[in-house]
C-alpha cells in the first residue's frame, strides 16, 4: 500500500452480486489493510456504514449482461455520489466521470489495487486541501476580529490623565492645608510673644 494512504482508516464498500468474485476481491483488499463492507444491494446498508466510507467498488455486470442499475443508484445517493468509485465491467465504460476508475474484466488484481490507490490518494489530497482552506479561513477570521486597535490605548491614556489630575488636586489640597496650619501656628506664636513683652518691662522698672 502507498505510504500516503492510511489502510486502517480507509473503508471500502464492495457492491458485487457474485459471491465468489466478492470474496476474492474482499480477501485481496483486506490483505492490503483496507476495511471492506460487502453488500449485494444499497438497501442493506446502514446509515452508520455509509458515513464511514472512503471508496466504492461496483460491479455493473449481472452474469453476462451489463446492468448499471446499482451504479446509477449509488450515483443518485446523496452521500455515495461524492465517493470515488471503481467500476468493474466486461466492457469498457463509454463515459467515465471524475473520481471514477474503470477496471475491465477479467482483471488483474494489480490493476484493481492500482485504481484503488489512485482514488484514495486523490481523496486524501483533496481532504488535506479542504482542511488547509478551512484553517486559512479560520485564521483570517481570527486576525480580522483581533486586529490591533488604537481605542484601548486612547482609553488607557484618558484614565492616566484622570489619575494624574486627581493626584495633582490632592497634592494642591495637602499643600493648602499645610499652609493654613503653618499660618495658624505662626499667628498663635506671634500673639503669645506680643502679650508676654509688657509684663517683662514692668518688672524691670520696679
CORWO-V950127 format. One record per helix or strand of 3 or more residues. SS is the DSSP state (h for helix, s for strand). FROM is the first residue (numbers start at 0). TO is the last residue. Records with the same first field share a line. If there is no record, write none. Layout:
BEGIN
SS->FROM-TO / FROM-TO
END
This chain:
BEGIN
s->10-14 / 34-38 / 54-58 / 83-88 / 99-103
h->18-30 / 41-43 / 46-50 / 68-75 / 79-81 / 108-144 / 150-204
END
